[in-house]
Amino acid sequence: MSGMRTMLTSAIMVGALGLGYGMWSVIAPGEERRREMIKNLPESNPLRMEETRQRNALVMQALKDAAETSENLARGLGPSK
């Protein structure tokens, strides 16, 4: 009886795994759709990439300036009470 239960449990687990894989393959986009999605990413636009680089450089400069000073820069930002 225990062997039968083990075989039934194993078959159910294998079936659930197969069902999960089948659902994943149905939901996942095809190769053509994947290429189209990659082509439309913001990183593929050179102008957008340059804007992102400039923004990242400004953020890094602000972090560098904040690390070099001993005063609390965040306290000076925002509305004063």
PyMOL Python script that loads the backbone (N, CA, C, O; Angstrom):
from pymol import cmd

cmd.read_pdbstr("""\
ATOM      1  N   MET A   1       0.819  -1.184   0.000  1.00  0.00           N
ATOM      2  CA  MET A   1       0.000   0.000   0.000  1.00  0.00           C
ATOM      3  C   MET A   1       0.868   1.254   0.000  1.00  0.00           C
ATOM      4  O   MET A   1       0.547   2.239  -0.664  1.00  0.00           O
ATOM      5  N   SER A   2       1.975   1.211   0.754  1.00  0.00           N
ATOM      6  CA  SER A   2       2.871   2.365   0.835  1.00  0.00           C
ATOM      7  C   SER A   2       3.553   2.624  -0.514  1.00  0.00           C
ATOM      8  O   SER A   2       3.752   3.774  -0.907  1.00  0.00           O
ATOM      9  N   GLY A   3       3.903   1.553  -1.209  1.00  0.00           N
ATOM     10  CA  GLY A   3       4.530   1.690  -2.526  1.00  0.00           C
ATOM     11  C   GLY A   3       3.575   2.307  -3.532  1.00  0.00           C
ATOM     12  O   GLY A   3       3.980   3.114  -4.369  1.00  0.00           O
ATOM     13  N   MET A   4       2.307   1.928  -3.450  1.00  0.00           N
ATOM     14  CA  MET A   4       1.299   2.473  -4.352  1.00  0.00           C
ATOM     15  C   MET A   4       1.106   3.968  -4.097  1.00  0.00           C
ATOM     16  O   MET A   4       0.963   4.751  -5.036  1.00  0.00           O
ATOM     17  N   ARG A   5       1.103   4.357  -2.827  1.00  0.00           N
ATOM     18  CA  ARG A   5       0.947   5.768  -2.463  1.00  0.00           C
ATOM     19  C   ARG A   5       2.141   6.579  -2.961  1.00  0.00           C
ATOM     20  O   ARG A   5       1.967   7.693  -3.453  1.00  0.00           O
ATOM     21  N   THR A   6       3.347   6.035  -2.841  1.00  0.00           N
ATOM     22  CA  THR A   6       4.557   6.713  -3.315  1.00  0.00           C
ATOM     23  C   THR A   6       4.511   6.899  -4.823  1.00  0.00           C
ATOM     24  O   THR A   6       4.866   7.962  -5.332  1.00  0.00           O
ATOM     25  N   MET A   7       4.073   5.865  -5.542  1.00  0.00           N
ATOM     26  CA  MET A   7       3.993   5.975  -7.001  1.00  0.00           C
ATOM     27  C   MET A   7       2.939   6.998  -7.412  1.00  0.00           C
ATOM     28  O   MET A   7       3.158   7.777  -8.340  1.00  0.00           O
ATOM     29  N   LEU A   8       1.800   7.001  -6.726  1.00  0.00           N
ATOM     30  CA  LEU A   8       0.739   7.956  -7.034  1.00  0.00           C
ATOM     31  C   LEU A   8       1.192   9.383  -6.749  1.00  0.00           C
ATOM     32  O   LEU A   8       0.943  10.287  -7.547  1.00  0.00           O
ATOM     33  N   THR A   9       1.851   9.586  -5.625  1.00  0.00           N
ATOM     34  CA  THR A   9       2.364  10.914  -5.271  1.00  0.00           C
ATOM     35  C   THR A   9       3.398  11.376  -6.291  1.00  0.00           C
ATOM     36  O   THR A   9       3.381  12.535  -6.706  1.00  0.00           O
ATOM     37  N   SER A  10       4.288  10.494  -6.693  1.00  0.00           N
ATOM     38  CA  SER A  10       5.306  10.841  -7.695  1.00  0.00           C
ATOM     39  C   SER A  10       4.657  11.193  -9.021  1.00  0.00           C
ATOM     40  O   SER A  10       5.069  12.150  -9.678  1.00  0.00           O
ATOM     41  N   ALA A  11       3.642  10.427  -9.426  1.00  0.00           N
ATOM     42  CA  ALA A  11       2.958  10.706 -10.686  1.00  0.00           C
ATOM     43  C   ALA A  11       2.253  12.052 -10.640  1.00  0.00           C
ATOM     44  O   ALA A  11       2.263  12.787 -11.628  1.00  0.00           O
ATOM     45  N   ILE A  12       1.648  12.383  -9.521  1.00  0.00           N
ATOM     46  CA  ILE A  12       0.975  13.677  -9.368  1.00  0.00           C
ATOM     47  C   ILE A  12       1.989  14.807  -9.436  1.00  0.00           C
ATOM     48  O   ILE A  12       1.731  15.832 -10.067  1.00  0.00           O
ATOM     49  N   MET A  13       3.137  14.633  -8.795  1.00  0.00           N
ATOM     50  CA  MET A  13       4.168  15.677  -8.815  1.00  0.00           C
ATOM     51  C   MET A  13       4.712  15.880 -10.228  1.00  0.00           C
ATOM     52  O   MET A  13       4.903  17.015 -10.666  1.00  0.00           O
ATOM     53  N   VAL A  14       4.960  14.787 -10.935  1.00  0.00           N
ATOM     54  CA  VAL A  14       5.452  14.886 -12.311  1.00  0.00           C
ATOM     55  C   VAL A  14       4.396  15.550 -13.193  1.00  0.00           C
ATOM     56  O   VAL A  14       4.731  16.365 -14.053  1.00  0.00           O
ATOM     57  N   GLY A  15       3.142  15.213 -12.988  1.00  0.00           N
ATOM     58  CA  GLY A  15       2.056  15.825 -13.742  1.00  0.00           C
ATOM     59  C   GLY A  15       1.954  17.317 -13.477  1.00  0.00           C
ATOM     60  O   GLY A  15       1.762  18.101 -14.407  1.00  0.00           O
ATOM     61  N   ALA A  16       2.082  17.717 -12.218  1.00  0.00           N
ATOM     62  CA  ALA A  16       2.031  19.143 -11.864  1.00  0.00           C
ATOM     63  C   ALA A  16       3.204  19.890 -12.495  1.00  0.00           C
ATOM     64  O   ALA A  16       3.052  21.012 -12.978  1.00  0.00           O
ATOM     65  N   LEU A  17       4.375  19.253 -12.483  1.00  0.00           N
ATOM     66  CA  LEU A  17       5.542  19.874 -13.111  1.00  0.00           C
ATOM     67  C   LEU A  17       5.332  20.035 -14.615  1.00  0.00           C
ATOM     68  O   LEU A  17       5.659  21.079 -15.180  1.00  0.00           O
ATOM     69  N   GLY A  18       4.794  19.017 -15.256  1.00  0.00           N
ATOM     70  CA  GLY A  18       4.517  19.086 -16.692  1.00  0.00           C
ATOM     71  C   GLY A  18       3.479  20.143 -17.004  1.00  0.00           C
ATOM     72  O   GLY A  18       3.606  20.864 -17.993  1.00  0.00           O
ATOM     73  N   LEU A  19       2.454  20.244 -16.174  1.00  0.00           N
ATOM     74  CA  LEU A  19       1.435  21.273 -16.369  1.00  0.00           C
ATOM     75  C   LEU A  19       2.036  22.664 -16.220  1.00  0.00           C
ATOM     76  O   LEU A  19       1.730  23.558 -17.010  1.00  0.00           O
ATOM     77  N   GLY A  20       2.879  22.856 -15.228  1.00  0.00           N
ATOM     78  CA  GLY A  20       3.530  24.155 -15.032  1.00  0.00           C
ATOM     79  C   GLY A  20       4.403  24.531 -16.214  1.00  0.00           C
ATOM     80  O   GLY A  20       4.377  25.674 -16.670  1.00  0.00           O
ATOM     81  N   TYR A  21       5.172  23.580 -16.712  1.00  0.00           N
ATOM     82  CA  TYR A  21       6.025  23.851 -17.866  1.00  0.00           C
ATOM     83  C   TYR A  21       5.187  24.168 -19.100  1.00  0.00           C
ATOM     84  O   TYR A  21       5.522  25.065 -19.874  1.00  0.00           O
ATOM     85  N   GLY A  22       4.104  23.433 -19.276  1.00  0.00           N
ATOM     86  CA  GLY A  22       3.224  23.678 -20.413  1.00  0.00           C
ATOM     87  C   GLY A  22       2.608  25.068 -20.355  1.00  0.00           C
ATOM     88  O   GLY A  22       2.552  25.768 -21.365  1.00  0.00           O
ATOM     89  N   MET A  23       2.149  25.466 -19.184  1.00  0.00           N
ATOM     90  CA  MET A  23       1.573  26.808 -19.033  1.00  0.00           C
ATOM     91  C   MET A  23       2.631  27.875 -19.271  1.00  0.00           C
ATOM     92  O   MET A  23       2.341  28.903 -19.882  1.00  0.00           O
ATOM     93  N   TRP A  24       3.854  27.648 -18.797  1.00  0.00           N
ATOM     94  CA  TRP A  24       4.936  28.613 -19.002  1.00  0.00           C
ATOM     95  C   TRP A  24       5.237  28.775 -20.483  1.00  0.00           C
ATOM     96  O   TRP A  24       5.436  29.894 -20.957  1.00  0.00           O
ATOM     97  N   SER A  25       5.273  27.674 -21.214  1.00  0.00           N
ATOM     98  CA  SER A  25       5.600  27.759 -22.642  1.00  0.00           C
ATOM     99  C   SER A  25       4.486  28.433 -23.430  1.00  0.00           C
ATOM    100  O   SER A  25       4.758  29.047 -24.461  1.00  0.00           O
ATOM    101  N   VAL A  26       3.251  28.339 -22.979  1.00  0.00           N
ATOM    102  CA  VAL A  26       2.146  29.017 -23.653  1.00  0.00           C
ATOM    103  C   VAL A  26       2.192  30.514 -23.379  1.00  0.00           C
ATOM    104  O   VAL A  26       1.927  31.317 -24.274  1.00  0.00           O
ATOM    105  N   ILE A  27       2.521  30.889 -22.165  1.00  0.00           N
ATOM    106  CA  ILE A  27       2.505  32.301 -21.772  1.00  0.00           C
ATOM    107  C   ILE A  27       3.728  33.051 -22.295  1.00  0.00           C
ATOM    108  O   ILE A  27       3.614  34.219 -22.666  1.00  0.00           O
ATOM    109  N   ALA A  28       4.890  32.409 -22.334  1.00  0.00           N
ATOM    110  CA  ALA A  28       6.141  33.073 -22.728  1.00  0.00           C
ATOM    111  C   ALA A  28       6.040  33.558 -24.177  1.00  0.00           C
ATOM    112  O   ALA A  28       5.501  32.857 -25.033  1.00  0.00           O
ATOM    113  N   PRO A  29       6.570  34.786 -24.453  1.00  0.00           N
ATOM    114  CA  PRO A  29       6.497  35.303 -25.820  1.00  0.00           C
ATOM    115  C   PRO A  29       7.417  34.537 -26.764  1.00  0.00           C
ATOM    116  O   PRO A  29       8.428  33.969 -26.352  1.00  0.00           O
ATOM    117  N   GLY A  30       7.044  34.537 -28.028  1.00  0.00           N
ATOM    118  CA  GLY A  30       7.857  33.880 -29.044  1.00  0.00           C
ATOM    119  C   GLY A  30       9.092  34.699 -29.366  1.00  0.00           C
ATOM    120  O   GLY A  30       9.265  35.811 -28.865  1.00  0.00           O
ATOM    121  N   GLU A  31       9.949  34.137 -30.209  1.00  0.00           N
ATOM    122  CA  GLU A  31      11.217  34.797 -30.551  1.00  0.00           C
ATOM    123  C   GLU A  31      10.973  36.124 -31.259  1.00  0.00           C
ATOM    124  O   GLU A  31      11.655  37.107 -30.968  1.00  0.00           O
ATOM    125  N   GLU A  32      10.019  36.174 -32.179  1.00  0.00           N
ATOM    126  CA  GLU A  32       9.742  37.418 -32.908  1.00  0.00           C
ATOM    127  C   GLU A  32       9.230  38.493 -31.965  1.00  0.00           C
ATOM    128  O   GLU A  32       9.655  39.645 -32.055  1.00  0.00           O
ATOM    129  N   ARG A  33       8.332  38.138 -31.070  1.00  0.00           N
ATOM    130  CA  ARG A  33       7.795  39.103 -30.093  1.00  0.00           C
ATOM    131  C   ARG A  33       8.901  39.561 -29.144  1.00  0.00           C
ATOM    132  O   ARG A  33       8.941  40.733 -28.768  1.00  0.00           O
ATOM    133  N   ARG A  34       9.785  38.670 -28.759  1.00  0.00           N
ATOM    134  CA  ARG A  34      10.887  39.022 -27.864  1.00  0.00           C
ATOM    135  C   ARG A  34      11.816  40.038 -28.535  1.00  0.00           C
ATOM    136  O   ARG A  34      12.256  40.996 -27.900  1.00  0.00           O
ATOM    137  N   ARG A  35      12.110  39.824 -29.819  1.00  0.00           N
ATOM    138  CA  ARG A  35      12.965  40.778 -30.542  1.00  0.00           C
ATOM    139  C   ARG A  35      12.302  42.141 -30.640  1.00  0.00           C
ATOM    140  O   ARG A  35      12.969  43.168 -30.508  1.00  0.00           O
ATOM    141  N   GLU A  36      10.990  42.161 -30.872  1.00  0.00           N
ATOM    142  CA  GLU A  36      10.263  43.423 -30.958  1.00  0.00           C
ATOM    143  C   GLU A  36      10.287  44.152 -29.616  1.00  0.00           C
ATOM    144  O   GLU A  36      10.442  45.372 -29.570  1.00  0.00           O
ATOM    145  N   MET A  37      10.132  43.404 -28.530  1.00  0.00           N
ATOM    146  CA  MET A  37      10.171  44.013 -27.199  1.00  0.00           C
ATOM    147  C   MET A  37      11.548  44.600 -26.912  1.00  0.00           C
ATOM    148  O   MET A  37      11.649  45.690 -26.349  1.00  0.00           O
ATOM    149  N   ILE A  38      12.605  43.894 -27.291  1.00  0.00           N
ATOM    150  CA  ILE A  38      13.964  44.386 -27.067  1.00  0.00           C
ATOM    151  C   ILE A  38      14.225  45.632 -27.892  1.00  0.00           C
ATOM    152  O   ILE A  38      14.896  46.557 -27.433  1.00  0.00           O
ATOM    153  N   LYS A  39      13.698  45.661 -29.109  1.00  0.00           N
ATOM    154  CA  LYS A  39      13.895  46.818 -29.983  1.00  0.00           C
ATOM    155  C   LYS A  39      13.220  48.063 -29.411  1.00  0.00           C
ATOM    156  O   LYS A  39      13.699  49.175 -29.633  1.00  0.00           O
ATOM    157  N   ASN A  40      12.123  47.898 -28.684  1.00  0.00           N
ATOM    158  CA  ASN A  40      11.374  49.030 -28.151  1.00  0.00           C
ATOM    159  C   ASN A  40      11.784  49.433 -26.738  1.00  0.00           C
ATOM    160  O   ASN A  40      11.153  50.306 -26.142  1.00  0.00           O
ATOM    161  N   LEU A  41      12.813  48.821 -26.201  1.00  0.00           N
ATOM    162  CA  LEU A  41      13.280  49.206 -24.873  1.00  0.00           C
ATOM    163  C   LEU A  41      13.874  50.615 -24.911  1.00  0.00           C
ATOM    164  O   LEU A  41      14.433  51.022 -25.930  1.00  0.00           O
ATOM    165  N   PRO A  42      13.757  51.360 -23.812  1.00  0.00           N
ATOM    166  CA  PRO A  42      14.319  52.715 -23.790  1.00  0.00           C
ATOM    167  C   PRO A  42      15.831  52.733 -24.017  1.00  0.00           C
ATOM    168  O   PRO A  42      16.364  53.707 -24.548  1.00  0.00           O
ATOM    169  N   GLU A  43      16.521  51.670 -23.622  1.00  0.00           N
ATOM    170  CA  GLU A  43      17.973  51.639 -23.770  1.00  0.00           C
ATOM    171  C   GLU A  43      18.401  51.558 -25.236  1.00  0.00           C
ATOM    172  O   GLU A  43      19.560  51.829 -25.551  1.00  0.00           O
ATOM    173  N   SER A  44      17.499  51.194 -26.124  1.00  0.00           N
ATOM    174  CA  SER A  44      17.867  51.090 -27.532  1.00  0.00           C
ATOM    175  C   SER A  44      17.851  52.448 -28.227  1.00  0.00           C
ATOM    176  O   SER A  44      18.354  52.579 -29.343  1.00  0.00           O
ATOM    177  N   ASN A  45      17.277  53.458 -27.577  1.00  0.00           N
ATOM    178  CA  ASN A  45      17.240  54.808 -28.129  1.00  0.00           C
ATOM    179  C   ASN A  45      18.492  55.560 -27.671  1.00  0.00           C
ATOM    180  O   ASN A  45      18.666  55.767 -26.470  1.00  0.00           O
ATOM    181  N   PRO A  46      19.380  55.980 -28.602  1.00  0.00           N
ATOM    182  CA  PRO A  46      20.636  56.641 -28.198  1.00  0.00           C
ATOM    183  C   PRO A  46      20.413  57.946 -27.437  1.00  0.00           C
ATOM    184  O   PRO A  46      21.162  58.247 -26.508  1.00  0.00           O
ATOM    185  N   LEU A  47      19.398  58.726 -27.813  1.00  0.00           N
ATOM    186  CA  LEU A  47      19.127  59.985 -27.125  1.00  0.00           C
ATOM    187  C   LEU A  47      18.722  59.723 -25.680  1.00  0.00           C
ATOM    188  O   LEU A  47      19.185  60.405 -24.766  1.00  0.00           O
ATOM    189  N   ARG A  48      17.868  58.747 -25.482  1.00  0.00           N
ATOM    190  CA  ARG A  48      17.416  58.387 -24.137  1.00  0.00           C
ATOM    191  C   ARG A  48      18.581  57.872 -23.290  1.00  0.00           C
ATOM    192  O   ARG A  48      18.672  58.175 -22.100  1.00  0.00           O
ATOM    193  N   MET A  49      19.470  57.091 -23.910  1.00  0.00           N
ATOM    194  CA  MET A  49      20.628  56.572 -23.182  1.00  0.00           C
ATOM    195  C   MET A  49      21.548  57.708 -22.738  1.00  0.00           C
ATOM    196  O   MET A  49      22.076  57.679 -21.627  1.00  0.00           O
ATOM    197  N   GLU A  50      21.740  58.699 -23.593  1.00  0.00           N
ATOM    198  CA  GLU A  50      22.598  59.836 -23.231  1.00  0.00           C
ATOM    199  C   GLU A  50      21.994  60.631 -22.082  1.00  0.00           C
ATOM    200  O   GLU A  50      22.710  61.064 -21.179  1.00  0.00           O
ATOM    201  N   GLU A  51      20.674  60.826 -22.114  1.00  0.00           N
ATOM    202  CA  GLU A  51      20.006  61.512 -21.001  1.00  0.00           C
ATOM    203  C   GLU A  51      20.192  60.736 -19.703  1.00  0.00           C
ATOM    204  O   GLU A  51      20.431  61.331 -18.652  1.00  0.00           O
ATOM    205  N   THR A  52      20.086  59.433 -19.769  1.00  0.00           N
ATOM    206  CA  THR A  52      20.263  58.597 -18.580  1.00  0.00           C
ATOM    207  C   THR A  52      21.692  58.683 -18.068  1.00  0.00           C
ATOM    208  O   THR A  52      21.917  58.746 -16.859  1.00  0.00           O
ATOM    209  N   ARG A  53      22.653  58.686 -18.974  1.00  0.00           N
ATOM    210  CA  ARG A  53      24.062  58.818 -18.555  1.00  0.00           C
ATOM    211  C   ARG A  53      24.314  60.154 -17.860  1.00  0.00           C
ATOM    212  O   ARG A  53      24.998  60.210 -16.838  1.00  0.00           O
ATOM    213  N   GLN A  54      23.756  61.227 -18.421  1.00  0.00           N
ATOM    214  CA  GLN A  54      23.948  62.547 -17.811  1.00  0.00           C
ATOM    215  C   GLN A  54      23.294  62.606 -16.431  1.00  0.00           C
ATOM    216  O   GLN A  54      23.878  63.139 -15.487  1.00  0.00           O
ATOM    217  N   ARG A  55      22.086  62.062 -16.316  1.00  0.00           N
ATOM    218  CA  ARG A  55      21.400  62.058 -15.029  1.00  0.00           C
ATOM    219  C   ARG A  55      22.184  61.240 -14.003  1.00  0.00           C
ATOM    220  O   ARG A  55      22.318  61.655 -12.852  1.00  0.00           O
ATOM    221  N   ASN A  56      22.696  60.097 -14.407  1.00  0.00           N
ATOM    222  CA  ASN A  56      23.499  59.269 -13.501  1.00  0.00           C
ATOM    223  C   ASN A  56      24.775  59.982 -13.077  1.00  0.00           C
ATOM    224  O   ASN A  56      25.200  59.873 -11.927  1.00  0.00           O
ATOM    225  N   ALA A  57      25.390  60.715 -14.012  1.00  0.00           N
ATOM    226  CA  ALA A  57      26.601  61.467 -13.675  1.00  0.00           C
ATOM    227  C   ALA A  57      26.286  62.557 -12.654  1.00  0.00           C
ATOM    228  O   ALA A  57      27.072  62.782 -11.733  1.00  0.00           O
ATOM    229  N   LEU A  58      25.151  63.236 -12.803  1.00  0.00           N
ATOM    230  CA  LEU A  58      24.764  64.268 -11.839  1.00  0.00           C
ATOM    231  C   LEU A  58      24.495  63.667 -10.458  1.00  0.00           C
ATOM    232  O   LEU A  58      24.889  64.236  -9.441  1.00  0.00           O
ATOM    233  N   VAL A  59      23.839  62.544 -10.429  1.00  0.00           N
ATOM    234  CA  VAL A  59      23.559  61.882  -9.151  1.00  0.00           C
ATOM    235  C   VAL A  59      24.861  61.450  -8.488  1.00  0.00           C
ATOM    236  O   VAL A  59      25.037  61.637  -7.284  1.00  0.00           O
ATOM    237  N   MET A  60      25.768  60.876  -9.264  1.00  0.00           N
ATOM    238  CA  MET A  60      27.049  60.441  -8.701  1.00  0.00           C
ATOM    239  C   MET A  60      27.851  61.633  -8.185  1.00  0.00           C
ATOM    240  O   MET A  60      28.512  61.534  -7.151  1.00  0.00           O
ATOM    241  N   GLN A  61      27.799  62.758  -8.900  1.00  0.00           N
ATOM    242  CA  GLN A  61      28.504  63.957  -8.444  1.00  0.00           C
ATOM    243  C   GLN A  61      27.906  64.455  -7.129  1.00  0.00           C
ATOM    244  O   GLN A  61      28.642  64.842  -6.221  1.00  0.00           O
ATOM    245  N   ALA A  62      26.573  64.448  -7.023  1.00  0.00           N
ATOM    246  CA  ALA A  62      25.924  64.873  -5.780  1.00  0.00           C
ATOM    247  C   ALA A  62      26.309  63.948  -4.631  1.00  0.00           C
ATOM    248  O   ALA A  62      26.547  64.412  -3.516  1.00  0.00           O
ATOM    249  N   LEU A  63      26.372  62.655  -4.890  1.00  0.00           N
ATOM    250  CA  LEU A  63      26.783  61.706  -3.844  1.00  0.00           C
ATOM    251  C   LEU A  63      28.236  61.922  -3.438  1.00  0.00           C
ATOM    252  O   LEU A  63      28.580  61.822  -2.261  1.00  0.00           O
ATOM    253  N   LYS A  64      29.081  62.217  -4.413  1.00  0.00           N
ATOM    254  CA  LYS A  64      30.491  62.463  -4.116  1.00  0.00           C
ATOM    255  C   LYS A  64      30.637  63.721  -3.266  1.00  0.00           C
ATOM    256  O   LYS A  64      31.395  63.737  -2.295  1.00  0.00           O
ATOM    257  N   ASP A  65      29.908  64.779  -3.634  1.00  0.00           N
ATOM    258  CA  ASP A  65      29.956  66.022  -2.855  1.00  0.00           C
ATOM    259  C   ASP A  65      29.449  65.792  -1.433  1.00  0.00           C
ATOM    260  O   ASP A  65      30.015  66.317  -0.475  1.00  0.00           O
ATOM    261  N   ALA A  66      28.385  65.008  -1.302  1.00  0.00           N
ATOM    262  CA  ALA A  66      27.830  64.736   0.023  1.00  0.00           C
ATOM    263  C   ALA A  66      28.802  63.915   0.864  1.00  0.00           C
ATOM    264  O   ALA A  66      28.867  64.092   2.080  1.00  0.00           O
ATOM    265  N   ALA A  67      29.551  63.027   0.234  1.00  0.00           N
ATOM    266  CA  ALA A  67      30.504  62.206   0.976  1.00  0.00           C
ATOM    267  C   ALA A  67      31.708  63.017   1.440  1.00  0.00           C
ATOM    268  O   ALA A  67      32.331  62.680   2.447  1.00  0.00           O
ATOM    269  N   GLU A  68      32.035  64.070   0.723  1.00  0.00           N
ATOM    270  CA  GLU A  68      33.211  64.870   1.057  1.00  0.00           C
ATOM    271  C   GLU A  68      32.938  65.927   2.112  1.00  0.00           C
ATOM    272  O   GLU A  68      33.884  66.499   2.652  1.00  0.00           O
ATOM    273  N   THR A  69      31.688  66.206   2.424  1.00  0.00           N
ATOM    274  CA  THR A  69      31.367  67.223   3.416  1.00  0.00           C
ATOM    275  C   THR A  69      30.902  66.561   4.712  1.00  0.00           C
ATOM    276  O   THR A  69      30.427  65.425   4.704  1.00  0.00           O
ATOM    277  N   SER A  70      31.041  67.269   5.804  1.00  0.00           N
ATOM    278  CA  SER A  70      30.628  66.710   7.090  1.00  0.00           C
ATOM    279  C   SER A  70      29.254  67.219   7.505  1.00  0.00           C
ATOM    280  O   SER A  70      28.697  66.723   8.484  1.00  0.00           O
ATOM    281  N   GLU A  71      28.693  68.187   6.800  1.00  0.00           N
ATOM    282  CA  GLU A  71      27.366  68.699   7.168  1.00  0.00           C
ATOM    283  C   GLU A  71      26.262  67.852   6.530  1.00  0.00           C
ATOM    284  O   GLU A  71      26.490  67.150   5.545  1.00  0.00           O
ATOM    285  N   ASN A  72      25.097  67.930   7.096  1.00  0.00           N
ATOM    286  CA  ASN A  72      23.958  67.138   6.629  1.00  0.00           C
ATOM    287  C   ASN A  72      23.270  67.898   5.479  1.00  0.00           C
ATOM    288  O   ASN A  72      22.532  68.854   5.716  1.00  0.00           O
ATOM    289  N   LEU A  73      23.515  67.468   4.252  1.00  0.00           N
ATOM    290  CA  LEU A  73      22.951  68.137   3.080  1.00  0.00           C
ATOM    291  C   LEU A  73      21.463  67.892   2.956  1.00  0.00           C
ATOM    292  O   LEU A  73      20.752  68.735   2.409  1.00  0.00           O
ATOM    293  N   ALA A  74      20.974  66.780   3.438  1.00  0.00           N
ATOM    294  CA  ALA A  74      19.550  66.474   3.334  1.00  0.00           C
ATOM    295  C   ALA A  74      18.711  67.400   4.193  1.00  0.00           C
ATOM    296  O   ALA A  74      17.544  67.648   3.890  1.00  0.00           O
ATOM    297  N   ARG A  75      19.293  67.906   5.249  1.00  0.00           N
ATOM    298  CA  ARG A  75      18.541  68.810   6.120  1.00  0.00           C
ATOM    299  C   ARG A  75      18.229  70.117   5.415  1.00  0.00           C
ATOM    300  O   ARG A  75      17.211  70.741   5.716  1.00  0.00           O
ATOM    301  N   GLY A  76      19.066  70.550   4.490  1.00  0.00           N
ATOM    302  CA  GLY A  76      18.840  71.818   3.776  1.00  0.00           C
ATOM    303  C   GLY A  76      17.838  71.698   2.655  1.00  0.00           C
ATOM    304  O   GLY A  76      17.374  72.718   2.145  1.00  0.00           O
ATOM    305  N   LEU A  77      17.483  70.487   2.249  1.00  0.00           N
ATOM    306  CA  LEU A  77      16.530  70.296   1.166  1.00  0.00           C
ATOM    307  C   LEU A  77      15.109  70.214   1.717  1.00  0.00           C
ATOM    308  O   LEU A  77      14.901  69.836   2.870  1.00  0.00           O
ATOM    309  N   GLY A  78      14.155  70.564   0.898  1.00  0.00           N
ATOM    310  CA  GLY A  78      12.754  70.439   1.298  1.00  0.00           C
ATOM    311  C   GLY A  78      12.268  71.676   2.013  1.00  0.00           C
ATOM    312  O   GLY A  78      13.021  72.631   2.202  1.00  0.00           O
ATOM    313  N   PRO A  79      10.994  71.660   2.416  1.00  0.00           N
ATOM    314  CA  PRO A  79      10.411  72.831   3.086  1.00  0.00           C
ATOM    315  C   PRO A  79      10.981  73.019   4.482  1.00  0.00           C
ATOM    316  O   PRO A  79      11.215  72.051   5.206  1.00  0.00           O
ATOM    317  N   SER A  80      11.197  74.261   4.849  1.00  0.00           N
ATOM    318  CA  SER A  80      11.715  74.529   6.193  1.00  0.00           C
ATOM    319  C   SER A  80      10.548  74.656   7.143  1.00  0.00           C
ATOM    320  O   SER A  80       9.468  75.113   6.769  1.00  0.00           O
ATOM    321  N   LYS A  81      10.778  74.246   8.380  1.00  0.00           N
ATOM    322  CA  LYS A  81       9.684  74.249   9.375  1.00  0.00           C
ATOM    323  C   LYS A  81       9.682  75.505  10.177  1.00  0.00           C
ATOM    324  O   LYS A  81       8.835  75.676  11.054  1.00  0.00           O
TER     325      LYS A  81
END
""", "prot")
cmd.dss("prot")
cmd.show_as("cartoon", "prot")
cmd.util.cbc("prot")
cmd.orient("prot")
